[in-house]
Amino acid sequence: MILGNDKTKLSKRHGAESINSFREKGFLPISIINYLARLGWSHGDQEIFSINEMKEFFSLDNLNKSPAVFDIEKIFMG
């Protein structure tokens, strides 16, 4: 499950965004991919991954069972 910043279930009232709207706002595709991959998944303390690193390190065993919080500001970190 993905939650909004207010810790409630993510829904239309949080403001629906399309991938194209993120591109128009200047978000880099790798930043979006990295952020979405990291929602509910971790690999140690590393927060930024290349596509090849994601393919190498991703494991269902590392998925978090707790709900993830979608925070658009964190995409800027990617």
N, C-alpha and C positions, 0 to 999 in steps of 0.2 A: 504494500500500500504506500502511496505517496501523499504526504501532507503538505499543506501550504505553510507559510511563515507563521500563521496563527495556530498551528498544530492541529488544524481540522482537515478532514479528508479533502484533497485537492479536487476542485470542481470549477464549473464555469464562472462562478462568482469571484473566483480568484483572478479571472482574466485569462481567457484562452489565447494562446499564442501559437502561431504556425512556425514551422522551420524557416519559411521565407521571411517572416517578420523578424526573426532573429538575425538572419543574413542582412536584411535592410538596415538593422540597427548597428551593423558592423561586427557582429560576433563571428569569429573564425569557426569554420566547420569543425576543426580539431578540438576547439574549446567546448563546443556543444557535445560532441561525441564523448570527450573525456569526462565532462560533468555528468552526463547521463549514465555512463558506465560506472561511475563512482557512487551513484545513488544506490545505497544498499550493498555495496561491494567494497572490499578493501584488500590491499596487499601491503601489509606492514604500515610504515609511516609515509610511504610514497603517495603523493597526491596527483602528480601530473605524469601521464603515460603517453607514449607514442602508440600508434596503431599496432605496431609489431610487439611492443611490450604488453599491450592489452591481450593480444592473441596468445602470447607466451604465458602470462601470469593468471589470466582469468580462470577461475574455478568455481563451480557451484558450491563447493565446500566453504568458500569464503563469503557467501552471501549472508547478510545480516537479516535476522528474522524480525527485527524491530522496524516500524515504519520509517521511511526516509522523508526528510523535509526538503522540498524544492525551494531553493533560494537563488533567484536569478542573479544576485550580486556575485555569487561564487563562480559563475561562468566566466567572469572577467579574469579570474585567477588562472585559467587554462591556457 
